[in-house]
Amino acid sequence: MIKTLTFAMMHFSIAVSVVYMLTGSLAVGGLVGLIEPMCNTVAFFFHEKLWERHRARRETGGPPAMVA
């Protein structure tokens, strides 16, 4: 759990720093630092679903999954 928390802190710090350097706004950096991981979490959920479908098709010998 500690590894996950330190990774989350690192991710947040990098996101805030990059956006701050690009915009000069700490408020915008903080907002992006909070929103971006949430969006990434949702995207990761669907990414995992697609990979699970792909794995199941490979195991059953079904047609190859389409790549979007």
Summary of the structure (lengths in Angstrom):
residues: 68
radius of gyration: 17.4
end to end distance: 33.6
largest distance: 52.9
contacts: 146
relative contact order: 0.09
helix: 84%
strand: 0%
